[in-house]
């Protein structure tokens, strides 16, 4: 019995580190937490229609940092929810701001489907130089366009509800230069990519080293563990953060194996096994894209998010899997050297800034991240 329990602990910790439960233990069990993916678009007024898709946008650690105040059927104000920051790994709210940029561009693509385009007045009361605060991130206004469904965005819109982050190992199937060109074209001039083997190997090495730092630095790993939702009940109650689910997770959770203390034990065999599995997956990258901005202003960070989500949606249309690997771009002290290294490797010099880095390939992930419903993200007036 003791040997069996030890084996279960190892399995549980390993799955927690890799997030593998999402991929190898059959269908998701937290169905209510994924209702926003099914319910998107079930609104008559243009702004709610667009917002119902915007809440599905990619964002760091699935924190879903958006809050929205409705003004009219075509106007709204976007704020950052201060409770949804990542103060340890994202001390300057740069990644959170990028996530808000993803939100705005997804909204714009959805609005275009209804014959509108989004006009965004960014940071109308100031640009939050240090941390995002109670001031608005953007005033949103939807303006009618001549024709619904802009031709450039039709395929991106259809990809919104099919998009997902893929942490599984990628197959040996190669990408093509045409694939990279298509992603760059969809995302615009801020997006860059490479399939060159020498560059890929150097990026993989930096990403592996950065992952080790994030997982083995106590305070950064603890931030992730605190956001883990273990089992369908926890996920349905808090459909954000890092979801661990599936039949085996339910067994481990009910048996008291997947406890907070167990998840935080980086000396355990399960943690070590899970980390090795995660690093092996990182090394299966068949290509990379990165988003670079001319400076590191808040407006530039929003632009980076807008470009990234367009690349991600285009990849979805092409059947290409995407996983952000932006740990080396974070601003906490332990990551400082790798932040310099990745900029040097990719030839980006100040004041320009790499904002996003993601691996490409062909994976097996099927599940979509849980989401808070739109109504829960609206500010009462």
C-alpha positions in Angstrom: 0.0 0.0 0.0 2.8 2.4 0.9 4.6 1.7 -2.4 1.3 2.3 -4.3 0.7 5.6 -2.5 4.3 6.7 -3.3 3.7 5.9 -6.9 0.5 7.9 -6.9 2.3 10.9 -5.4 5.0 10.7 -8.1 2.4 10.6 -10.8 0.4 13.4 -9.3 3.3 15.8 -9.0 4.5 14.9 -12.5 1.1 15.6 -14.0 0.9 18.9 -12.1 4.2 20.1 -13.5 3.5 19.1 -17.1 -0.2 19.9 -17.1 -0.3 16.5 -18.8 -3.7 15.6 -17.3 -5.3 17.8 -19.8 -3.9 15.8 -22.7 -3.6 12.1 -21.6 -6.6 11.5 -19.4 -9.4 11.7 -22.0 -12.0 14.4 -22.3 -12.3 17.4 -19.9 -14.5 17.0 -16.9 -15.1 20.7 -16.0 -17.8 21.4 -18.6 -19.4 24.4 -17.0 -16.0 26.1 -16.9 -15.9 25.9 -20.7 -19.4 27.2 -21.4 -18.1 30.6 -22.6 -16.5 28.8 -25.6 -19.9 27.3 -26.5 -21.9 30.5 -25.7 -19.8 33.0 -27.6 -21.8 35.1 -30.0 -25.2 34.6 -28.4 -25.9 38.4 -28.0 -27.8 40.8 -30.2 -26.0 44.1 -29.4 -22.6 44.5 -31.1 -20.5 45.2 -28.1 -21.7 42.1 -26.1 -21.3 40.0 -29.2 -17.7 41.1 -29.6 -16.9 40.8 -25.9 -18.2 37.3 -25.7 -15.4 36.3 -28.0 -12.8 38.6 -26.5 -13.0 36.7 -23.1 -11.6 33.7 -25.0 -8.4 35.5 -25.8 -5.0 34.1 -24.7 -3.5 35.6 -21.6 -0.7 34.9 -19.1 -1.4 32.0 -16.7 -5.0 32.2 -17.8 -5.6 35.1 -15.3 -8.2 36.7 -17.5 -7.3 40.2 -16.2 -10.0 42.1 -18.0 -12.9 44.0 -16.5 -15.4 45.9 -18.7 -17.9 48.7 -18.1 -20.6 48.8 -20.7 -21.5 52.3 -21.9 -23.9 51.6 -24.8 -24.6 48.9 -27.4 -21.4 50.0 -29.2 -19.2 51.4 -26.5 -17.4 50.1 -23.4 -14.4 50.8 -21.2 -11.7 48.2 -20.5 -9.9 48.0 -17.1 -7.3 45.7 -15.6 -8.6 43.7 -12.6 -5.9 44.4 -10.0 -6.6 41.0 -8.3 -5.4 39.2 -11.5 -1.9 40.3 -11.8 1.2 38.1 -11.6 3.4 40.2 -9.2 6.3 37.7 -9.0 6.9 36.7 -12.6 5.3 39.8 -14.1 6.3 42.6 -11.7 5.8 45.4 -14.2 2.5 44.1 -15.6 4.0 43.8 -19.0 2.6 40.3 -19.7 -0.8 41.3 -18.3 -0.9 44.3 -20.6 -0.1 42.0 -23.6 -3.0 39.8 -22.5 -5.2 42.9 -22.6 -4.0 43.6 -26.1 -5.0 40.0 -27.1 -8.4 40.8 -25.7 -8.8 44.0 -27.7 -7.7 42.4 -31.0 -10.0 39.4 -30.5 -12.9 41.9 -29.8 -12.0 43.7 -33.0 -12.0 40.6 -35.1 -15.4 39.5 -33.7 -16.8 43.0 -34.1 -15.7 42.9 -37.8 -17.8 39.8 -38.3 -20.9 41.9 -37.4 -19.9 44.8 -39.7 -18.0 46.9 -37.1 -14.4 47.8 -36.4 -13.0 48.6 -33.0 -11.6 52.1 -32.3 -9.5 52.0 -29.1 -8.5 55.1 -27.2 -5.6 53.6 -25.1 -4.9 54.7 -21.6 -7.0 57.9 -21.9 -6.2 58.9 -18.3 -2.5 58.0 -18.4 -0.3 55.0 -19.4 0.4 53.4 -16.1 4.3 53.4 -16.3 5.0 51.2 -13.3 2.0 49.0 -12.6 -1.5 49.0 -14.0 -4.0 50.7 -11.7 -7.6 51.7 -11.5 -7.4 54.0 -14.6 -8.9 52.6 -17.8 -6.8 50.6 -20.2 -8.9 51.5 -23.3 -12.1 53.2 -24.3 -13.8 51.0 -26.9 -16.0 52.3 -29.6 -17.4 50.1 -32.4 -17.8 51.9 -35.7 -19.9 50.5 -38.6 -17.9 49.4 -41.6 -19.1 49.2 -45.2 -19.3 45.4 -45.3 -19.5 42.8 -42.5 -16.8 40.2 -42.4 -13.6 41.9 -43.5 -12.0 39.5 -46.0 -8.6 39.5 -44.1 -10.3 38.5 -40.8 -12.9 36.0 -41.9 -10.7 33.0 -41.3 -9.3 34.4 -38.1 -12.8 34.9 -36.7 -13.6 31.2 -37.3 -10.5 30.2 -35.4 -11.4 32.1 -32.2 -13.4 29.2 -30.7 -11.0 26.6 -31.9 -7.8 28.1 -30.6 -5.9 26.5 -27.7 -2.5 26.5 -26.1 -0.7 23.2 -26.8 1.8 22.0 -24.2 2.1 18.5 -25.5 5.3 17.2 -27.2 5.2 18.1 -30.9 5.7 15.5 -33.6 8.6 15.4 -36.1 6.5 16.9 -38.8 8.2 19.9 -40.3 6.9 23.4 -40.8 7.4 25.2 -44.0 8.7 28.7 -44.9 5.2 29.4 -46.3 3.8 28.7 -42.8 6.0 31.3 -41.2 5.2 33.8 -44.0 1.5 33.2 -43.4 1.8 33.8 -39.7 3.9 37.0 -40.2 1.4 38.3 -42.8 -1.6 37.7 -40.5 0.1 39.3 -37.5 1.8 42.2 -39.3 5.3 43.7 -39.1 5.9 43.1 -35.4 5.9 39.3 -35.9 9.0 37.4 -36.8 9.8 33.7 -37.2 12.4 31.2 -38.0 12.9 27.5 -38.9 16.7 27.7 -39.2 18.1 24.8 -37.2 21.0 26.7 -35.6 18.6 29.5 -34.3 16.0 27.0 -33.2 18.5 25.1 -31.1 19.8 28.2 -29.4 16.3 29.4 -28.7 15.4 25.9 -27.3 18.4 26.1 -25.0 17.4 29.5 -23.7 13.8 28.3 -23.2 14.9 25.2 -21.3 17.2 27.2 -19.0 14.4 29.8 -18.4 11.9 27.1 -17.6 14.3 25.6 -15.0 14.7 29.0 -13.4 11.0 29.6 -13.2 10.2 26.1 -11.8 13.2 26.0 -9.4 13.0 29.5 -8.0 10.8 29.1 -5.0 8.8 32.3 -5.3 8.1 32.0 -9.0 7.1 28.4 -8.8 4.9 29.1 -5.8 3.0 31.7 -7.8 2.1 29.0 -10.3 1.1 26.5 -7.7 -1.1 29.0 -6.0 -3.0 29.3 -9.3 -3.4 25.5 -9.9 -7.1 24.4 -9.9 -7.1 20.7 -9.1 -10.1 18.7 -10.2 -13.4 19.6 -11.8 -15.0 21.2 -8.7 -12.1 23.6 -8.2 -12.0 24.4 -11.9 -15.8 25.1 -12.1 -15.6 27.3 -9.0 -12.6 29.2 -10.3 -12.3 28.8 -14.1 -9.0 30.5 -14.4 -5.3 29.8 -13.6 -3.7 26.4 -14.3 -6.2 23.6 -14.7 -5.4 20.0 -13.7 -8.2 17.6 -14.5 -9.2 14.2 -15.8 -10.2 10.9 -14.3 -6.7 10.2 -12.7 -6.5 13.7 -11.3 -9.9 13.2 -9.6 -8.6 10.0 -8.0 -5.4 11.6 -6.8 -7.3 14.6 -5.5 -9.9 12.6 -3.7 -7.1 10.5 -2.1 -5.3 13.5 -0.8 -2.3 13.0 -3.0 -2.5 16.3 -4.9 -2.2 18.7 -1.9 -0.7 22.2 -2.0 2.3 21.0 0.0 2.9 18.1 -2.4 2.7 20.3 -5.4 5.2 22.7 -3.9 7.8 20.0 -3.1 10.4 20.6 -5.8 12.6 17.8 -4.3 10.0 15.1 -5.0 10.6 12.5 -7.6 7.3 13.4 -9.2 8.3 17.1 -9.6 11.6 16.1 -11.2 9.9 13.6 -13.5 7.3 16.2 -14.5 9.9 18.9 -15.1 11.9 16.5 -17.4 8.8 15.7 -19.4 8.0 19.4 -19.8 11.6 20.2 -20.9 11.5 17.4 -23.4 8.3 18.9 -24.9 10.0 22.3 -25.1 12.8 20.7 -27.2 10.3 19.4 -29.7 9.7 22.9 -31.1 9.8 22.8 -34.9 9.9 26.6 -35.2 9.5 29.8 -33.3 7.7 33.1 -33.7 8.4 36.2 -31.6 6.8 39.6 -31.4 9.1 42.6 -31.2 8.1 46.2 -30.6 10.1 49.4 -31.3 9.9 50.3 -27.6 8.5 48.9 -24.3 5.7 51.4 -23.8 2.3 50.3 -22.6 0.9 51.1 -26.1 3.6 48.9 -27.6 2.7 46.1 -25.2 -0.9 46.3 -26.3 0.2 46.2 -30.0 2.3 43.1 -29.2 -0.8 41.4 -27.8 -2.8 42.3 -30.9 -0.1 40.9 -33.2 0.3 37.7 -31.2 -3.3 36.8 -31.1 -3.5 37.2 -34.9 -0.6 34.9 -35.4 -2.1 32.4 -33.0 -5.4 32.4 -34.8 -3.8 32.0 -38.2 -1.8 29.1 -36.8 -5.1 27.6 -35.6 -6.5 27.9 -39.1 -3.4 26.2 -40.6 -3.6 23.4 -38.0 -0.3 24.5 -36.4 0.1 24.1 -32.6 1.4 27.1 -30.5 2.7 27.3 -27.0 4.1 30.6 -25.6 7.5 30.2 -24.0 8.1 33.7 -22.8 9.7 32.9 -19.5 13.1 34.3 -20.7 11.4 37.6 -21.3 10.3 38.1 -17.7 11.7 40.9 -15.5 12.5 39.3 -12.2 16.2 39.2 -11.1 16.9 35.5 -11.6 15.9 35.8 -15.3 18.0 38.9 -16.1 20.8 37.1 -17.9 18.5 35.1 -20.2 16.5 38.2 -21.0 19.8 39.8 -22.3 20.7 36.5 -24.1 17.5 36.1 -26.1 17.7 39.7 -27.3 21.3 39.3 -28.3 20.5 36.0 -30.1 17.6 37.5 -32.1 19.5 40.8 -32.8 17.1 43.0 -31.0 18.6 46.1 -29.3 17.2 48.8 -27.0 14.9 50.6 -27.1 13.3 47.7 -29.1 11.9 44.9 -27.0 10.9 41.2 -27.6 7.4 40.9 -26.1 6.4 37.3 -26.9 8.1 34.1 -27.9 6.2 30.9 -28.8 7.1 27.5 -30.1 5.4 26.0 -33.2 4.8 22.5 -34.3 2.1 19.8 -34.5 0.9 18.6 -31.1 -2.1 16.6 -29.7 -3.8 19.0 -27.3 -7.6 19.1 -27.6 -8.9 21.0 -24.5 -9.6 24.7 -24.2 -8.8 26.7 -21.1 -11.6 27.3 -18.7 -13.1 30.8 -18.8 -15.1 33.1 -16.6 -18.4 34.0 -18.3 -18.8 37.4 -19.8 -21.3 38.6 -17.2 -18.8 37.9 -14.4 -16.3 40.3 -16.0 -18.7 43.2 -16.4 -18.5 46.1 -13.9 -21.9 47.0 -12.4 -22.9 50.6 -13.1 
